[in-house]
Amino acid sequence: MKHILKCPQCGKYTLKAGCSSCGIGTEQARPPKYSPGDPYGEYRRAAKKDSHEQQGFI
């Protein structure tokens, strides 16, 4: 079963490994599966908080 992929540059969705419009590699369109015992959750939340502070959201 193939999953839908998204181009990070132009935002188009496809099932191919590369975007047909801009030629850049595609990424998974859905977020990673949630796990309450996620060992990297703390680091991901800290990075997101830093990103929001730099953009002026906080």
ZIFEN-V834904 format. One record per residue. N is the residue number from 0. RES is the residue in one letter. PSI is psi as a letter, one per 20 degrees, with the letter a starting at -180 (* if undefined). NEAR is the number of other C-alpha atoms within 12 Angstrom. D_FIRST is the distance of its C-alpha to the first C-alpha in whole Angstrom. Layout:
[[N RES PSI NEAR D_FIRST] [N RES PSI NEAR D_FIRST]]
This chain:
[[0 M p 4 0] [1 K q 10 4] [2 H q 15 7] [3 I p 20 10] [4 L q 23 13] [5 K p 27 16] [6 C p 25 19] [7 P h 20 22] [8 Q g 17 25] [9 C i 18 25] [10 G j 19 22] [11 K q 24 20] [12 Y q 24 16] [13 T r 25 14] [14 L i 20 11] [15 K q 21 13] [16 A h 19 14] [17 G q 23 18] [18 C p 23 19] [19 S h 19 21] [20 S g 18 24] [21 C i 15 25] [22 G j 16 23] [23 I q 20 22] [24 G q 23 19] [25 T r 26 17] [26 E r 25 16] [27 Q p 23 14] [28 A i 18 15] [29 R q 12 15] [30 P r 11 17] [31 P q 12 17] [32 K p 10 17] [33 Y p 11 21] [34 S p 10 23] [35 P h 9 26] [36 G k 9 27] [37 D o 13 26] [38 P i 11 28] [39 Y j 14 28] [40 G g 16 28] [41 E g 13 32] [42 Y h 12 31] [43 R g 14 29] [44 R h 14 31] [45 A g 13 34] [46 A h 14 32] [47 K h 16 31] [48 K g 16 35] [49 D g 15 36] [50 S g 14 34] [51 H h 13 36] [52 E h 12 39] [53 Q h 11 39] [54 Q i 10 38] [55 G j 9 41] [56 F h 10 39] [57 I * 10 41]]
